[in-house]
Amino acid sequence: MTPFRVGLLGHGTVGGALHELIDARADAIEATTGMRPEISGVLTRSRGEFADIVERSDLVVELIGGLEPAREYILHAMRAGRHVVTANKQVLAEHGEELYEAAREAGVQLRFEAAVGGVVPVIRVIHETLAAAHIDRVHGIVNGTTNFILTEMTRTGMGYAEALAQAQELGFAEADPSDDVSGRDAAAKMAIIARLAFNARVTIDEVAYEGIERITADDIEYAKELGLSLKLLGTAERLDGGVSVRVHPAFLYGSHPLAAVNGSFNAVTIESPAITEITLSGPGAGGSQTASAVLGDVISAMIPPTTLPAPAVETPLVPDVRSAFYLSLEVADEPGVLAQVAEILGLQGVSVKSVVQKGLGEDARLAMVVHPVLESRFMAAVHLIGQLPFLRSAPRPIRVIEETFEE
Ligand SMILES: NC(=O)c1ccc[n+]([C@@H]2O[C@H](COP(=O)([O-])OP(=O)(O)OC[C@H]3O[C@@H](n4cnc5c(N)ncnc54)[C@H](OP(=O)(O)O)[C@@H]3O)[C@@H](O)[C@H]2O)c1
């Protein structure tokens, strides 16, 4: 028997599940690879000694999370000649370049499938399966907590606060959900995807993100009548010789492949002229699911080739993009309101695709969808509409994704 020694940094939800999975799958892995994985040491806050674990390992798995000491440990292990597998999106989205460079210099593998989309094989497909395709755009639902909350709001009509409380009760949201609901967690994952898909140096600081905290049950209810469903959507795309990476709530038409991705599932749609589009979906988190993706990376490292991204090419980030929008307005129910709104939209070159109007006693709700327009023009129109005297509350714009990929 040839042992393959795995040092485990972190023994929480994922680390604990990985330990059990390695024990359970060791025979099968040995039969496939000719090497038998075994845990050579475990580090937590109260047990193990880092340098000693590195010394006794062929590969180190980092499942501590956060920036430090995870970054320091990953660098140290690679410089000591050890392959590293991690599920840590924060450290990759912030310090990816430094880590990829260190892996390249040391001639070791750095694998991170579980950092994006849990067990959904996003990294592998972008980096290996589609290595020959020129990827134009990736859309992703890459945060299961927010997808669960939006799904529940849509299914039951409940408000955001109630749906969040339910997600926390059922273990789909953490006690402090801010990274998830603000869009920051999804932004980190989209930065990692963009770095791989476009070979552009993108860190989380360059991703514009908005969360779901201000979404109301009304937004979802009115949009249903327009045939739309709401997701927290990450987008990474090539535009005008540069790239744009962003995360925001967006409406999708029912025929978009991501429109039917519900609950805590993650999904990614990859678009390229060579392949039209590929959609991958599955559980985005969970101890045993994530551990399964981590162990897949460990096995790949036992039998190379490398998955390091190529050195980054200088690529500008595009500041303004075109998008269709949904706009919800609560207005006094009086003559001339729609005409004034339409005039402002028209002056900014915004053209309306569809409108629904509902009476709310003395007030009315106008919900509309407009054709794609530069975001800066649309937001200028929304700002002006927000000043109109008959507005009862701030206008609520949400982006609409128009692609549907029908054959
Ligand atoms: N949970 C998921 O579903 C999921 C999904 C995808 C990716 N991930 C990623 O997987 C990683 C691990 O997540 P998790 O949910 O397993 O976290 P967790 O349950 O909080 O476990 C973290 C582990 O790291 C240890 N640790 C924390 N600080 C340490 C330090 N300074 N030195 C040594 N050990 C330290 C903890 O030690 P103690 O036991 O002493 O507290 C614990 O064993 C994170 O990067 C996360 O983003 C998780």
Ligand as a Chemical Component Dictionary entry (heavy atoms), coordinates in Angstrom:
data_LIG
# 
_chem_comp.id                   LIG 
_chem_comp.type                 NON-POLYMER 
_chem_comp.pdbx_formal_charge   0 
_chem_comp.three_letter_code    LIG 
# 
loop_
_chem_comp_atom.comp_id 
_chem_comp_atom.atom_id 
_chem_comp_atom.alt_atom_id 
_chem_comp_atom.type_symbol 
_chem_comp_atom.charge 
_chem_comp_atom.model_Cartn_x 
_chem_comp_atom.model_Cartn_y 
_chem_comp_atom.model_Cartn_z 
_chem_comp_atom.pdbx_ordinal 
LIG N1  N1  N 0  -20.146 24.944 5.529  1  
LIG C1  C1  C 0  -20.395 24.887 4.229  2  
LIG O1  O1  O 0  -21.463 24.415 3.800  3  
LIG C2  C2  C 0  -19.371 25.404 3.233  4  
LIG C3  C3  C 0  -19.678 25.368 1.845  5  
LIG C4  C4  C 0  -18.712 25.786 0.916  6  
LIG C5  C5  C 0  -17.495 26.269 1.379  7  
LIG N2  N2  N 1  -17.259 26.332 2.742  8  
LIG C6  C6  C 0  -15.961 26.859 3.177  9  
LIG O2  O2  O 0  -15.276 25.839 3.885  10 
LIG C7  C7  C 0  -14.431 26.436 4.875  11 
LIG C8  C8  C 0  -14.738 25.813 6.240  12 
LIG O3  O3  O 0  -16.089 26.078 6.558  13 
LIG P1  P1  P 0  -16.831 25.345 7.792  14 
LIG O4  O4  O 0  -18.293 25.635 7.614  15 
LIG O5  O5  O -1 -16.362 23.936 7.914  16 
LIG O6  O6  O 0  -16.266 26.203 9.032  17 
LIG P2  P2  P 0  -16.391 25.853 10.597 18 
LIG O7  O7  O 0  -17.435 24.819 10.834 19 
LIG O8  O8  O 0  -16.502 27.157 11.297 20 
LIG O9  O9  O 0  -14.977 25.186 10.950 21 
LIG C9  C9  C 0  -13.799 25.923 10.991 22 
LIG C10 C10 C 0  -12.696 25.074 11.568 23 
LIG O10 O10 O 0  -11.495 25.854 11.507 24 
LIG C11 C11 C 0  -10.885 25.874 12.796 25 
LIG N3  N3  N 0  -10.209 27.149 13.007 26 
LIG C12 C12 C 0  -10.738 28.396 13.058 27 
LIG N4  N4  N 0  -9.785  29.319 13.271 28 
LIG C13 C13 C 0  -8.624  28.630 13.375 29 
LIG C14 C14 C 0  -7.278  29.013 13.602 30 
LIG N5  N5  N 0  -6.939  30.302 13.775 31 
LIG N6  N6  N 0  -6.337  28.048 13.639 32 
LIG C15 C15 C 0  -6.662  26.732 13.469 33 
LIG N7  N7  N 0  -7.933  26.314 13.256 34 
LIG C16 C16 C 0  -8.901  27.257 13.213 35 
LIG C17 C17 C 0  -12.018 25.691 13.775 36 
LIG O11 O11 O 0  -11.437 25.217 14.964 37 
LIG P3  P3  P 0  -12.283 24.886 16.309 38 
LIG O12 O12 O 0  -12.877 23.542 16.026 39 
LIG O13 O13 O 0  -11.248 24.881 17.365 40 
LIG O14 O14 O 0  -13.295 25.997 16.429 41 
LIG C18 C18 C 0  -12.896 24.678 13.032 42 
LIG O15 O15 O 0  -12.434 23.373 13.254 43 
LIG C19 C19 C 0  -14.671 27.938 4.781  44 
LIG O16 O16 O 0  -13.710 28.524 3.932  45 
LIG C20 C20 C 0  -16.034 28.022 4.128  46 
LIG O17 O17 O 0  -16.250 29.237 3.430  47 
LIG C21 C21 C 0  -18.165 25.902 3.662  48 
# 
loop_
_chem_comp_bond.comp_id 
_chem_comp_bond.atom_id_1 
_chem_comp_bond.atom_id_2 
_chem_comp_bond.value_order 
_chem_comp_bond.pdbx_ordinal 
LIG N1  C1  SING 1  
LIG C1  O1  DOUB 2  
LIG C1  C2  SING 3  
LIG C2  C3  SING 4  
LIG C2  C21 DOUB 5  
LIG C3  C4  DOUB 6  
LIG C4  C5  SING 7  
LIG C5  N2  DOUB 8  
LIG N2  C6  SING 9  
LIG N2  C21 SING 10 
LIG C6  O2  SING 11 
LIG C6  C20 SING 12 
LIG O2  C7  SING 13 
LIG C7  C8  SING 14 
LIG C7  C19 SING 15 
LIG C8  O3  SING 16 
LIG O3  P1  SING 17 
LIG P1  O4  DOUB 18 
LIG P1  O5  SING 19 
LIG P1  O6  SING 20 
LIG O6  P2  SING 21 
LIG P2  O7  DOUB 22 
LIG P2  O8  SING 23 
LIG P2  O9  SING 24 
LIG O9  C9  SING 25 
LIG C9  C10 SING 26 
LIG C10 O10 SING 27 
LIG C10 C18 SING 28 
LIG O10 C11 SING 29 
LIG C11 N3  SING 30 
LIG C11 C17 SING 31 
LIG N3  C12 SING 32 
LIG N3  C16 SING 33 
LIG C12 N4  DOUB 34 
LIG N4  C13 SING 35 
LIG C13 C14 SING 36 
LIG C13 C16 DOUB 37 
LIG C14 N5  SING 38 
LIG C14 N6  DOUB 39 
LIG N6  C15 SING 40 
LIG C15 N7  DOUB 41 
LIG N7  C16 SING 42 
LIG C17 O11 SING 43 
LIG C17 C18 SING 44 
LIG O11 P3  SING 45 
LIG P3  O12 DOUB 46 
LIG P3  O13 SING 47 
LIG P3  O14 SING 48 
LIG C18 O15 SING 49 
LIG C19 O16 SING 50 
LIG C19 C20 SING 51 
LIG C20 O17 SING 52 
# 
